[in-house]
Amino acid sequence: MKKVKLKNKVFKQTCQIECVKVVLAQKIAELREDEKLTQAEFAKRLGVSERFVSQIETAEEKSLTIETLIKIAASLGRSINISFSRFSKHQQSCLKEV
């Protein structure tokens, strides 16, 4: 497959946002699984629907807020650590190419 650099800035920005959302979704699912919780059990802890948890874990949820992230972290016995770190090679390739 030929790699093509993204030239349209709006499209590139959208891809960057989606890439970050997928990484976050995967991390939330990983933490839930580490706690040996089903999506249904996790939803009950959060006081939300199982569908909402599924949407979070598949990066489909459009209204994920800092408050919700804090609630997710607290329900898993975690805190939130926000940093602006350098991208990994995988993340860089996700952000630069399609």
C-alpha positions as CSV (number, residue, x, y, z in Angstrom):
1,M,0.0,0.0,0.0
2,K,1.4,3.4,-1.0
3,K,1.7,5.9,1.8
4,V,0.3,9.4,1.0
5,K,0.9,12.5,3.1
6,L,-2.2,14.4,4.1
7,K,-2.3,17.8,2.5
8,N,-5.7,19.0,3.4
9,K,-5.2,20.6,6.8
10,V,-8.8,20.1,8.0
11,F,-8.7,16.4,7.1
12,K,-5.3,16.0,8.6
13,Q,-6.5,17.6,11.9
14,T,-9.6,15.4,11.9
15,C,-7.3,12.3,11.5
16,Q,-5.1,13.5,14.3
17,I,-8.1,13.9,16.7
18,E,-9.4,10.5,15.7
19,C,-6.0,8.9,16.3
20,V,-5.9,10.3,19.8
21,K,-9.5,9.2,20.5
22,V,-8.7,5.7,19.5
23,V,-5.6,5.6,21.8
24,L,-7.7,6.9,24.7
25,A,-10.5,4.4,24.0
26,Q,-8.1,1.5,23.9
27,K,-6.5,2.6,27.2
28,I,-9.9,2.8,28.9
29,A,-10.9,-0.7,27.7
30,E,-7.5,-2.0,28.8
31,L,-7.9,-0.6,32.3
32,R,-11.4,-2.0,32.6
33,E,-10.2,-5.4,31.5
34,D,-7.3,-5.2,34.0
35,E,-10.0,-4.8,36.7
36,K,-11.8,-7.9,35.3
37,L,-14.9,-5.9,34.7
38,T,-17.4,-6.5,31.9
39,Q,-18.8,-3.5,30.1
40,A,-22.1,-4.0,31.9
41,E,-20.4,-4.0,35.3
42,F,-18.3,-1.0,34.4
43,A,-21.4,0.8,33.2
44,K,-23.1,0.1,36.5
45,R,-20.2,1.5,38.4
46,L,-20.3,4.7,36.3
47,G,-24.1,5.0,36.4
48,V,-24.3,5.0,32.6
49,S,-25.6,2.6,30.0
50,E,-23.6,-0.3,28.6
51,R,-24.0,1.2,25.2
52,F,-22.3,4.4,26.5
53,V,-19.3,2.3,27.7
54,S,-19.2,0.6,24.4
55,Q,-19.1,3.9,22.5
56,I,-16.3,5.2,24.7
57,E,-14.2,2.0,24.2
58,T,-14.7,2.2,20.4
59,A,-14.0,5.9,20.2
60,E,-17.6,6.5,18.9
61,E,-18.6,8.7,21.9
62,K,-18.8,12.3,20.7
63,S,-19.3,14.0,24.1
64,L,-16.6,12.6,26.3
65,T,-15.7,15.3,28.8
66,I,-13.0,15.8,31.3
67,E,-15.6,15.2,34.0
68,T,-16.5,11.8,32.5
69,L,-12.8,10.9,32.2
70,I,-12.3,11.8,35.9
71,K,-15.3,9.7,36.8
72,I,-13.9,6.8,34.7
73,A,-10.5,7.0,36.3
74,A,-11.9,7.2,39.9
75,S,-14.1,4.2,39.3
76,L,-11.0,2.2,38.3
77,G,-9.0,3.5,41.3
78,R,-6.9,5.7,39.1
79,S,-6.2,9.4,38.7
80,I,-5.8,11.4,35.5
81,N,-2.3,12.5,34.4
82,I,-2.4,14.9,31.5
83,S,0.8,15.5,29.7
84,F,1.9,16.8,26.4
85,S,4.5,14.3,25.5
86,R,6.2,13.5,22.2
87,F,4.5,11.1,19.9
88,S,5.7,7.5,19.6
89,K,6.8,6.3,16.1
90,H,3.4,4.6,15.7
91,Q,1.5,7.8,16.7
92,Q,3.7,9.9,14.4
93,S,2.9,7.6,11.4
94,C,-0.8,7.7,12.3
95,L,-0.7,11.5,12.3
96,K,1.4,11.9,9.2
97,E,0.1,9.3,6.8
98,V,-3.0,7.4,5.7
